[in-house]
């Protein structure tokens, strides 16, 4: 289970409870990273389907951004 524990330590959930400062810190980390991975999840993904979760990762941290919870 060491791998899963390491994954838990590297994952940051960003939602309305974590606040705008967590989102700003995420944006700064992504801006500074040499490599960024991005994935989107949503409802009826298309040009008009809403994104509900945005997943971004650097070598150090995985950010799970709950877009639906954050709202506008």
C-alpha positions in Angstrom: 0.0 0.0 0.0 3.0 2.3 0.0 2.3 3.4 -3.6 -1.3 4.4 -2.7 -0.1 6.3 0.4 2.4 8.2 -1.8 -0.4 9.0 -4.2 -2.5 10.3 -1.4 0.3 12.6 -0.2 0.8 13.9 -3.8 -2.9 14.7 -4.5 -4.4 18.1 -3.8 -8.2 18.5 -4.0 -9.3 22.0 -4.9 -12.9 22.8 -4.3 -15.0 25.5 -2.6 -13.8 24.2 0.8 -10.1 24.6 0.0 -10.7 28.1 -1.3 -9.4 30.5 -3.9 -5.9 30.6 -2.4 -5.5 26.8 -3.1 -6.5 27.5 -6.7 -4.0 30.3 -7.0 -1.3 28.2 -5.6 -2.2 25.4 -8.1 -2.0 27.9 -11.0 1.4 29.2 -9.8 2.8 25.6 -9.5 1.5 24.7 -13.0 2.9 27.9 -14.5 6.3 27.1 -13.0 6.4 23.4 -14.0 8.4 22.3 -16.9 5.9 19.6 -17.8 2.1 19.5 -17.1 -0.4 16.7 -17.7 -4.1 17.7 -18.1 -7.3 15.7 -18.3 -10.9 16.8 -18.2 -14.0 15.0 -17.1 -17.5 16.2 -17.7 -21.1 15.6 -18.7 -21.7 14.8 -22.4 -18.2 16.1 -23.2 -18.4 18.1 -26.4 -18.2 21.7 -27.5 -21.2 22.4 -25.3 -20.9 19.8 -22.5 -19.8 21.2 -19.1 -16.4 20.3 -17.6 -17.0 19.0 -14.1 -13.5 17.9 -13.0 -10.1 19.2 -14.2 -7.1 17.0 -13.4 -3.7 18.6 -13.7 -0.3 17.1 -12.6 3.3 18.1 -12.3 6.0 15.7 -11.4 5.4 16.6 -7.7 1.7 17.1 -7.3 -1.6 15.9 -8.8 -4.3 18.6 -8.6 -8.0 17.5 -8.8 -10.0 20.7 -9.4 -13.7 20.3 -8.8 -15.0 22.8 -11.4 -18.6 22.0 -10.8 -18.2 22.8 -7.1 -16.2 25.9 -7.6 -18.8 27.3 -10.0 -18.2 30.6 -11.7 
